[in-house]
């Protein structure tokens, strides 16, 4: 904070307030115009319950997996997997909690030997001493992390068993669980600590299904040197940050804008470090006639939302930000909604190839519409007109985001509401040799 003020940020514009977790903290949150959260999904949901019309922009939890196929460079895959799983003691929200091993990789003695050796080679100890590269957890393990460290489920075994180190409650050696079944507790539960689970898949397609079968969609990775496998994975994986032939942590501002999909994001999900993030914090009004919207939409789609962006343009690494149609958007028109605004919203969604449905309060009551929210989890409601308190409360409980920004003629502002961002980072070199640069994905 002192550095920010020294750099010229006015003290009245940026302040640090530390509050207890009681009515004081609640008053600070609910009295704000908007809240930015980096933390758990439960915390973001609690803030929304306190005030359902409060704009909450949250980057939340993850259950992140790295897929390794027989076409991978096994040496590099093991190195990246261990760094992604156990860097910062596995406590990064982007950390690899699962490795999905395709086909022969699951039984490859070389892969298993190298993974065990790499995990056991981590130097464990206090960060106050020189030498250790693996330290304690932030707090003594409890809840889900305790279960992950101490209890195996049916069919599971320890490839590397974690052990508490001496009398230090927070210092545990890393663990690797094998035999984790798709759909099991460890597959579905974020544990936020030094435990990695191994899941077997018979094909890349099955691996993708397992990877996508999660409430979360923060980061994910693929290790494969096969271009067809890379394309198949990119066409299907449901994560906000997709990494190819590299680790799945350590996103860099601008190079790999950061943020997830599904339960890993609350709000519009514009990526931190990306070009659309600050748009979430504005208050916008229309200064142009809605009749001008089609031309603005065309320009912004052609120049921004319909193409991939790699502003860093590194010759040895592809870092592309792309915009993809959001899979679940409903346009909800209140009884007093402007018909022209509804038509403008529909046209914007069509411009970016997002399929939407339109619900009119005059033909579908709030109660009937609310009953359908159970099928809209992680979806968006583009609200035209005013949303009732009951609808806002129901949206919170069903993990649905209500967008009630004014409808404008600006393609820059409207098109983003029907899209979600994905950052792709792909290593383009091997053994010091740069490979041919991959073609941009676009949309």
Secondary structure, DSSP 8 states (H G I E B T S, - for coil): -HHHHHTT--TTTS------TTHHHHHHHHTSSEEEEES-HHHHHHHHHH-TTSEEEEE----EEEEE-TTS-HHHHHHHHHHHHHGGGG-STT-EEEEEEEGGGGG-HHHHHHHHHHHHTS-BS-TTSSS-SB---SS---HHHHHHHH---TT-EEEE---B-TT-TT-B--EEEE---TTSHHHH----SSEEEEEEESSHHHHHHHHH-SSEESEEEEE---HHHHHHHHHH---SEEEESS-S----TTTS-B--EETTEESS---BTSTTGGGGG------S-GGGHHHHHHHHIIIIITS-B-TT--SSEEEEEEEEE-S-EEEEE-TT--HHHHHHHHHHHHHTT--EEEEETTTS-HHHHHHTGGG-TT-EEEEES---HHHHHHHHHTT-EEE-----S-HHHHGGGGEEEEEEEEE-EETTEE---------
